[in-house]
Amino acid sequence: MSSATTAFEKCRAEGRAALVGYLPAGFPTVDGSIEAMKAMVDAGCDVIEVGLPYSDPVMDGPTIQAAAQQALEGGIRTRDVLRVVEAVAGTGVPTLVMTYWNPIERYGVETFAADLAGAGGAGLITPDITPDFGQDWIAAADAHDLDKVFLVAPSSTDARIAMTTAACRGFVYATAVMGVTGARTTTSDLAGPLVSRTRALSPSEGADLPVGVGLGVSNGDQAAEVASYADGVIVGSAFVRALLDHADDPSAGIAALRTLTEDLAEGVRRA
């Protein structure tokens, strides 16, 4: 088990941003998602986010919703998500779970933290719970030395950004698009100012807290643009789309995933 901080520090030493890749566990199947995430690691992802499929993904756009629904219809369970984490973490790349809060509360906060740590997971990204309402998770994560990745947005006040960064470990997730997730043809002009505010408002002891940006990046040029001001470039929908577009040919889907990852990895290195 290693913190995402390890990957960000390595990338900083190389003078570049980290590439953070997301896919839902169980999409297209449990074993298929393991194969896909390992391919992403081989092709250049520095950190992997494993999505825990949920029946009410209110923050996800149609691409990720479709993938999560396929995983749910395939019978994915939280224990399967942990199996995916264990397999991907075995590559040595920090592997976090990204999930809505309800499944964790249902599973049991302390039990999930212990099982995630036991599977080699680095931590948890919690898009719909904030530090002031996440004390149970913060305590469990601290007890098991897990990353706590909370979100900030362009609408976040200075006080909330300061509170959020103070509670984070691993990195802070700057979601620079107001709305649901999804690949976009252009990047947001809100992202750069949000990263600057987040860095300025991080507590002095957390001044080196990496800022990862998620805003619909779908190609190497966009990745290079975001990597010019952020510590991490977070990509999700574009990876999912690569598999959805080749649903009838899994091998072609993996090949497309590798090609996309290589393009994105070249972009963060070019910046």
Backbone hydrogen bonds in HBPLUS format (Angstrom, degrees):
<---DONOR---> <-ACCEPTOR-->    atom                        ^
c    i                          cat <-CA-CA->   ^        H-A-AA   ^      H-
h    n   atom  resd res      DA  || num        DHA   H-A  angle D-A-AA Bond
n    s   type  num  typ     dist DA aas  dist angle  dist       angle   num
A0006-THR N   A0003-SER O   3.04 MM   3  5.67 146.0  2.16 114.0 120.7     1
A0007-ALA N   A0004-ALA O   3.00 MM   3  5.36 119.3  2.38 106.0 119.6     2
A0008-PHE N   A0004-ALA O   3.10 MM   4  6.48 163.7  2.12 156.7 161.3     3
A0009-GLU N   A0005-THR O   2.84 MM   4  6.00 159.5  1.89 154.8 160.1     4
A0010-LYS N   A0006-THR O   3.08 MM   4  6.26 155.1  2.14 143.3 150.0     5
A0011-CYS N   A0007-ALA O   2.97 MM   4  6.24 158.8  2.02 150.9 156.5     6
A0012-ARG N   A0008-PHE O   2.87 MM   4  6.07 156.8  1.93 147.9 154.6     7
A0013-ALA N   A0009-GLU O   2.98 MM   4  6.20 154.0  2.05 145.4 152.0     8
A0014-GLU N   A0010-LYS O   3.19 MM   4  6.49 131.9  2.43 135.1 147.6     9
A0014-GLU N   A0011-CYS O   2.98 MM   3  4.99 130.4  2.24  95.2 109.3    10
A0016-ARG N   A0011-CYS O   3.05 MM   5  5.42 164.4  2.07 140.0 142.9    11
A0015-GLY N   A0012-ARG O   2.88 MM   3  4.88 156.6  1.94 103.5 110.7    12
A0018-ALA N   A0231-ASP O   2.86 MM 213  6.29 161.0  1.90 142.3 144.1    13
A0233-VAL N   A0018-ALA O   2.81 MM 215  6.19 161.3  1.84 168.4 171.4    14
A0046-ASP N   A0019-LEU O   2.80 MM  27  5.33 153.4  1.87 146.3 155.5    15
A0047-VAL N   A0019-LEU O   3.30 MM  28  6.57 148.8  2.40 149.5 148.7    16
A0020-VAL N   A0233-VAL O   2.89 MM 213  5.89 178.6  1.89 152.6 153.0    17
A0235-VAL N   A0020-VAL O   2.86 MM 215  6.22 163.6  1.89 170.8 175.1    18
A0021-GLY N   A0047-VAL O   2.98 MM  26  6.39 159.6  2.02 161.0 158.1    19
A0049-GLU N   A0021-GLY O   2.72 MM  28  5.94 165.1  1.74 155.5 156.9    20
A0022-TYR N   A0235-VAL O   2.91 MM 213  6.16 145.2  2.03 161.2 164.0    21
A0023-LEU N   A0049-GLU O   3.20 MM  26  6.63 152.3  2.28 166.8 171.4    22
A0051-GLY N   A0023-LEU O   2.86 MM  28  5.78 175.1  1.87 135.1 136.7    23
A0025-ALA N   A0051-GLY O   2.88 MM  26  5.62 175.8  1.88 145.6 144.8    24
A0033-SER N   A0029-THR O   2.79 MM   4  5.87 147.0  1.90 144.3 151.2    25
A0034-ILE N   A0030-VAL O   3.14 MM   4  6.47 151.0  2.23 146.2 153.9    26
A0035-GLU N   A0031-ASP O   3.00 MM   4  6.29 164.2  2.03 151.0 154.6    27
A0036-ALA N   A0032-GLY O   2.96 MM   4  6.12 156.7  2.01 142.6 149.3    28
A0037-MET N   A0033-SER O   2.95 MM   4  6.09 165.3  1.97 148.2 151.7    29
A0038-LYS N   A0034-ILE O   2.98 MM   4  6.14 159.2  2.02 151.9 157.8    30
A0039-ALA N   A0035-GLU O   3.01 MM   4  6.20 147.1  2.12 141.8 150.8    31
A0040-MET N   A0036-ALA O   2.99 MM   4  6.35 148.1  2.10 145.3 154.2    32
A0041-VAL N   A0037-MET O   3.00 MM   4  6.32 151.7  2.08 145.6 152.7    33
A0042-ASP N   A0038-LYS O   2.93 MM   4  6.19 166.4  1.95 150.4 153.7    34
A0043-ALA N   A0039-ALA O   2.96 MM   4  6.10 143.7  2.10 142.5 152.2    35
A0045-CYS N   A0040-MET O   2.94 MM   5  5.62 165.8  1.96 145.5 144.6    36
A0044-GLY N   A0041-VAL O   3.16 MM   3  5.38 159.4  2.20 106.7 113.0    37
A0048-ILE N   A0094-PRO O   3.09 MM  46  6.47 168.4  2.10 162.0 165.7    38
A0096-LEU N   A0048-ILE O   2.90 MM  48  6.33 161.3  1.94 166.3 168.1    39
A0050-VAL N   A0096-LEU O   2.70 MM  46  6.05 169.0  1.71 162.7 166.1    40
A0098-MET N   A0050-VAL O   2.90 MM  48  5.88 160.1  1.94 132.7 137.3    41
A0052-LEU N   A0098-MET O   3.07 MM  46  6.27 154.6  2.14 160.8 158.8    42
A0058-VAL N   A0056-ASP O   2.87 MM   2  5.70 129.7  2.13 113.5  98.0    43
A0060-ASP N   A0057-PRO O   3.14 MM   3  5.53 158.6  2.19 113.9 120.5    44
A0181-THR N   A0059-MET O   3.08 MM 122  6.54 145.6  2.20 141.3 149.8    45
A0065-GLN N   A0061-GLY O   3.03 MM   4  6.11 158.1  2.08 155.2 161.9    46
A0066-ALA N   A0062-PRO O   2.97 MM   4  5.99 154.5  2.04 139.9 145.3    47
A0067-ALA N   A0063-THR O   3.23 MM   4  6.56 155.9  2.30 144.7 150.7    48
A0068-ALA N   A0064-ILE O   2.89 MM   4  6.07 165.3  1.91 155.4 159.3    49
A0069-GLN N   A0065-GLN O   2.90 MM   4  6.04 157.4  1.96 148.8 155.1    50
A0070-GLN N   A0066-ALA O   3.06 MM   4  6.26 153.2  2.14 141.6 148.5    51
A0071-ALA N   A0067-ALA O   3.03 MM   4  6.33 154.4  2.09 146.7 153.5    52
A0072-LEU N   A0068-ALA O   2.90 MM   4  6.18 157.5  1.95 150.2 156.3    53
A0073-GLU N   A0069-GLN O   2.89 MM   4  6.09 160.4  1.92 150.1 155.4    54
A0074-GLY N   A0070-GLN O   2.99 MM   4  6.16 129.8  2.25 135.0 148.4    55
A0074-GLY N   A0071-ALA O   3.10 MM   3  4.96 129.2  2.37  90.5 104.7    56
A0076-ILE N   A0071-ALA O   3.18 MM   5  5.70 166.5  2.20 148.8 148.2    57
A0075-GLY N   A0072-LEU O   2.96 MM   3  5.19 160.0  2.00 107.0 113.0    58
A0080-ASP N   A0077-ARG O   2.85 MM   3  5.21 129.4  2.11 106.4 120.6    59
A0081-VAL N   A0077-ARG O   3.11 MM   4  6.58 148.7  2.21 149.0 158.4    60
A0081-VAL N   A0078-THR O   3.06 MM   3  4.98 116.0  2.48  93.3 109.0    61
A0082-LEU N   A0078-THR O   3.07 MM   4  6.43 154.6  2.14 151.5 157.6    62
A0083-ARG N   A0079-ARG O   3.10 MM   4  6.37 139.8  2.26 133.8 144.5    63
A0083-ARG N   A0080-ASP O   3.07 MM   3  4.93 120.1  2.44  90.4 105.9    64
A0084-VAL N   A0080-ASP O   2.97 MM   4  6.34 150.9  2.06 148.7 156.2    65
A0085-VAL N   A0081-VAL O   2.95 MM   4  6.29 159.3  1.99 149.8 155.6    66
A0086-GLU N   A0082-LEU O   2.95 MM   4  6.16 161.0  1.99 145.3 149.8    67
A0087-ALA N   A0083-ARG O   3.07 MM   4  6.29 159.9  2.11 146.4 151.3    68
A0088-VAL N   A0084-VAL O   2.95 MM   4  6.18 165.6  1.98 158.8 162.3    69
A0089-ALA N   A0085-VAL O   2.77 MM   4  5.79 165.9  1.79 156.9 161.8    70
A0090-GLY N   A0086-GLU O   3.13 MM   4  6.14 132.6  2.36 133.9 144.8    71
A0091-THR N   A0088-VAL O   2.97 MM   3  5.65 165.8  1.99 118.0 122.8    72
A0092-GLY N   A0089-ALA O   2.94 MM   3  5.51 162.9  1.97 118.0 123.7    73
A0122-ALA N   A0095-THR O   2.72 MM  27  5.35 168.5  1.74 141.4 145.3    74
A0097-VAL N   A0123-GLY O   3.07 MM  26  6.48 162.7  2.10 148.3 148.5    75
A0125-ILE N   A0097-VAL O   2.75 MM  28  6.10 159.5  1.79 157.4 160.6    76
A0099-THR N   A0125-ILE O   3.12 MM  26  6.46 162.3  2.16 177.0 171.6    77
A0104-ILE N   A0101-TRP O   2.98 MM   3  5.45 126.0  2.28 114.2 128.2    78
A0105-GLU N   A0101-TRP O   3.07 MM   4  6.34 162.4  2.10 160.2 165.8    79
A0106-ARG N   A0102-ASN O   2.92 MM   4  6.10 157.8  1.97 156.0 162.4    80
A0107-TYR N   A0103-PRO O   2.96 MM   4  6.05 152.9  2.03 138.3 145.5    81
A0108-GLY N   A0104-ILE O   2.88 MM   4  5.96 146.7  1.99 146.0 155.0    82
A0112-PHE N   A0108-GLY O   2.78 MM   4  5.91 161.0  1.82 159.0 164.2    83
A0113-ALA N   A0109-VAL O   3.01 MM   4  6.23 164.6  2.03 151.2 155.4    84
A0114-ALA N   A0110-GLU O   3.00 MM   4  6.21 162.0  2.03 150.1 154.7    85
A0115-ASP N   A0111-THR O   2.89 MM   4  6.09 161.1  1.93 150.0 155.5    86
A0116-LEU N   A0112-PHE O   2.73 MM   4  5.86 157.2  1.78 155.6 161.9    87
A0117-ALA N   A0113-ALA O   2.98 MM   4  6.12 163.9  2.01 146.9 151.4    88
A0118-GLY N   A0114-ALA O   2.89 MM   4  6.05 152.8  1.96 142.1 150.6    89
A0119-ALA N   A0115-ASP O   2.97 MM   4  6.16 133.3  2.20 137.0 148.2    90
A0119-ALA N   A0116-LEU O   3.16 MM   3  5.12 130.3  2.42  93.4 106.4    91
A0121-GLY N   A0116-LEU O   2.93 MM   5  5.27 151.6  2.02 162.5 153.5    92
A0120-GLY N   A0117-ALA O   3.02 MM   3  5.14 157.8  2.07 105.5 112.4    93
A0147-ASP N   A0122-ALA O   2.74 MM  25  5.89 172.5  1.75 141.4 144.1    94
A0124-LEU N   A0147-ASP O   3.11 MM  23  6.14 158.8  2.16 139.6 139.9    95
A0149-VAL N   A0124-LEU O   3.03 MM  25  6.16 170.3  2.04 167.9 164.9    96
A0126-THR N   A0149-VAL O   3.18 MM  23  6.51 159.9  2.23 168.9 171.6    97
A0133-PHE N   A0130-THR O   2.89 MM   3  5.46 153.1  1.96 119.2 127.9    98
A0134-GLY N   A0131-PRO O   3.14 MM   3  4.74 163.4  2.17  98.7 103.4    99
A0138-ILE N   A0134-GLY O   2.91 MM   4  6.15 164.7  1.93 159.3 164.4   100
A0139-ALA N   A0135-GLN O   3.00 MM   4  6.10 162.8  2.03 147.3 151.2   101
A0140-ALA N   A0136-ASP O   3.06 MM   4  6.26 161.0  2.10 144.9 150.4   102
A0141-ALA N   A0137-TRP O   2.75 MM   4  5.87 165.4  1.77 158.6 162.8   103
A0142-ASP N   A0138-ILE O   2.94 MM   4  6.03 161.2  1.98 146.3 151.5   104
A0143-ALA N   A0139-ALA O   3.03 MM   4  6.17 151.0  2.12 141.4 149.4   105
A0144-HIS N   A0140-ALA O   3.17 MM   4  6.40 136.3  2.37 140.5 151.0   106
A0144-HIS N   A0141-ALA O   3.16 MM   3  5.22 131.5  2.41  96.4 108.9   107
A0146-LEU N   A0141-ALA O   2.87 MM   5  4.78 170.1  1.88 137.4 140.8   108
A0145-ASP N   A0142-ASP O   3.35 MM   3  4.96 167.9  2.36  97.3 100.6   109
A0148-LYS N   A0169-ARG O   3.08 MM  21  4.97 131.6  2.32 116.2 129.9   110
A0169-ARG N   A0148-LYS O   2.94 MM  21  4.97 151.8  2.02 128.3 134.5   111
A0173-TYR N   A0150-PHE O   3.08 MM  23  6.10 167.1  2.10 161.9 161.5   112
A0152-VAL N   A0173-TYR O   2.94 MM  21  6.33 151.5  2.02 155.7 159.5   113
A0175-THR N   A0152-VAL O   2.96 MM  23  6.24 156.6  2.02 177.6 171.1   114
A0156-SER N   A0153-ALA O   2.89 MM   3  5.25 161.8  1.92 116.1 122.3   115
A0161-ILE N   A0157-THR O   2.97 MM   4  6.26 158.2  2.02 153.9 160.1   116
A0162-ALA N   A0158-ASP O   2.97 MM   4  6.18 161.9  2.01 150.4 155.2   117
A0163-MET N   A0159-ALA O   2.98 MM   4  6.19 158.6  2.03 145.0 151.0   118
A0164-THR N   A0160-ARG O   2.84 MM   4  5.93 159.5  1.88 147.3 153.2   119
A0165-THR N   A0161-ILE O   2.93 MM   4  6.07 174.4  1.93 156.9 158.1   120
A0166-ALA N   A0162-ALA O   3.13 MM   4  6.14 151.5  2.21 140.4 148.3   121
A0167-ALA N   A0164-THR O   3.06 MM   3  5.28 136.1  2.26 102.0 113.9   122
A0168-CYS N   A0165-THR O   3.26 MM   3  5.12 144.2  2.39  95.3 105.3   123
A0172-VAL N   A0210-PRO O   2.97 MM  38  6.40 157.5  2.02 157.1 162.8   124
A0212-GLY N   A0172-VAL O   2.96 MM  40  6.17 164.7  1.98 164.6 169.4   125
A0174-ALA N   A0212-GLY O   2.71 MM  38  5.88 174.1  1.71 178.3 177.6   126
A0214-GLY N   A0174-ALA O   3.09 MM  40  6.33 160.3  2.13 147.2 150.7   127
A0176-ALA N   A0214-GLY O   3.30 MM  38  6.37 140.8  2.46 137.3 148.2   128
A0184-ARG N   A0216-GLY O   2.86 MM  32  5.05 157.4  1.91 142.4 135.2   129
A0191-ALA N   A0188-SER O   3.44 MM   3  5.79 164.8  2.47 106.4 110.3   130
A0194-LEU N   A0190-LEU O   3.18 MM   4  6.24 151.2  2.27 143.1 151.5   131
A0195-VAL N   A0191-ALA O   2.95 MM   4  6.24 158.3  2.00 158.8 164.3   132
A0196-SER N   A0192-GLY O   3.05 MM   4  6.35 164.1  2.07 155.5 159.7   133
A0197-ARG N   A0193-PRO O   2.93 MM   4  6.14 161.7  1.96 149.3 154.1   134
A0198-THR N   A0194-LEU O   2.90 MM   4  6.04 159.7  1.95 148.9 154.9   135
A0199-ARG N   A0195-VAL O   2.96 MM   4  6.19 162.1  1.99 154.4 158.3   136
A0200-ALA N   A0196-SER O   3.02 MM   4  6.16 163.1  2.05 148.2 153.3   137
A0201-LEU N   A0197-ARG O   2.94 MM   4  6.04 142.2  2.09 146.7 156.4   138
A0202-SER N   A0199-ARG O   3.39 MM   3  5.37 157.2  2.44  99.3 105.8   139
A0206-GLY N   A0203-PRO O   2.71 MM   3  5.10 146.7  1.82 112.1 123.8   140
A0207-ALA N   A0204-SER O   3.31 MM   3  4.99 156.1  2.37 107.3 104.5   141
A0209-LEU N   A0206-GLY O   2.91 MM   3  5.28 160.3  1.95 121.3 122.4   142
A0231-ASP N   A0211-VAL O   2.96 MM  20  5.26 139.4  2.13 152.0 158.9   143
A0232-GLY N   A0211-VAL O   3.21 MM  21  6.28 134.0  2.43 138.9 132.0   144
A0213-VAL N   A0232-GLY O   2.87 MM  19  6.05 165.7  1.89 145.3 144.5   145
A0234-ILE N   A0213-VAL O   2.88 MM  21  5.68 170.1  1.89 153.2 149.9   146
A0223-ALA N   A0219-ASN O   2.98 MM   4  6.25 156.7  2.03 150.0 157.6   147
A0224-ALA N   A0220-GLY O   2.88 MM   4  6.09 153.3  1.95 147.8 154.2   148
A0225-GLU N   A0221-ASP O   3.07 MM   4  6.35 152.5  2.15 143.2 150.3   149
A0226-VAL N   A0222-GLN O   3.03 MM   4  6.35 165.7  2.05 156.8 158.8   150
A0227-ALA N   A0223-ALA O   2.83 MM   4  5.91 156.3  1.89 147.9 155.7   151
A0228-SER N   A0225-GLU O   3.26 MM   3  5.41 149.5  2.36  98.9 107.7   152
A0229-TYR N   A0226-VAL O   3.15 MM   3  5.91 165.2  2.17 119.4 123.4   153
A0230-ALA N   A0226-VAL O   2.99 MM   4  5.98 143.8  2.12 153.2 164.1   154
A0239-PHE N   A0236-GLY O   3.04 MM   3  5.49 123.4  2.37 110.3 123.6   155
A0240-VAL N   A0236-GLY O   3.12 MM   4  6.45 161.7  2.15 154.6 160.2   156
A0241-ARG N   A0237-SER O   2.81 MM   4  6.00 161.4  1.85 153.6 158.8   157
A0242-ALA N   A0238-ALA O   3.12 MM   4  6.32 146.8  2.24 139.4 147.1   158
A0243-LEU N   A0240-VAL O   3.08 MM   3  5.43 128.7  2.35 104.7 117.1   159
A0244-LEU N   A0240-VAL O   2.91 MM   4  6.22 163.9  1.94 155.2 160.5   160
A0245-ASP N   A0241-ARG O   2.89 MM   4  5.90 157.9  1.94 153.0 156.7   161
A0246-HIS N   A0243-LEU O   3.05 MM   3  5.30 153.3  2.12 106.6 115.0   162
A0249-ASP N   A0246-HIS O   2.99 MM   3  5.29 157.6  2.04 111.2 118.6   163
A0252-ALA N   A0249-ASP O   2.99 MM   3  5.39 120.2  2.35 110.1 124.4   164
A0253-GLY N   A0249-ASP O   3.03 MM   4  6.36 148.7  2.13 149.4 159.2   165
A0254-ILE N   A0250-PRO O   2.96 MM   4  6.30 155.1  2.03 153.0 157.6   166
A0255-ALA N   A0251-SER O   3.03 MM   4  6.27 157.3  2.08 144.6 151.2   167
A0256-ALA N   A0252-ALA O   2.87 MM   4  6.09 156.1  1.93 147.2 153.4   168
A0257-LEU N   A0253-GLY O   2.91 MM   4  6.11 150.3  2.00 143.9 152.6   169
A0258-ARG N   A0254-ILE O   2.91 MM   4  6.20 155.8  1.97 149.8 155.4   170
A0259-THR N   A0255-ALA O   3.02 MM   4  6.28 162.9  2.05 149.2 153.7   171
A0260-LEU N   A0256-ALA O   2.96 MM   4  6.16 162.7  1.99 149.2 153.7   172
A0261-THR N   A0257-LEU O   2.92 MM   4  6.09 163.7  1.95 149.3 154.3   173
A0262-GLU N   A0258-ARG O   2.89 MM   4  6.09 163.6  1.92 154.7 158.9   174
A0263-ASP N   A0259-THR O   3.07 MM   4  6.30 153.4  2.14 144.3 151.2   175
A0264-LEU N   A0260-LEU O   2.94 MM   4  6.23 162.3  1.97 155.7 160.2   176
A0265-ALA N   A0261-THR O   2.76 MM   4  5.93 162.3  1.79 155.2 160.7   177
A0266-GLU N   A0262-GLU O   2.92 MM   4  6.04 151.0  2.01 141.6 149.2   178
A0267-GLY N   A0263-ASP O   3.02 MM   4  6.26 145.2  2.14 138.3 148.2   179
A0268-VAL N   A0264-LEU O   3.03 MM   4  6.46 157.3  2.09 155.9 159.3   180
A0269-ARG N   A0265-ALA O   3.20 MM   4  6.32 147.4  2.32 139.2 148.0   181
A0270-ARG N   A0266-GLU O   2.82 MM   4  5.96 147.1  1.92 145.8 155.3   182
A0271-ALA N   A0267-GLY O   3.12 MM   4  6.36 155.7  2.18 150.4 155.2   183
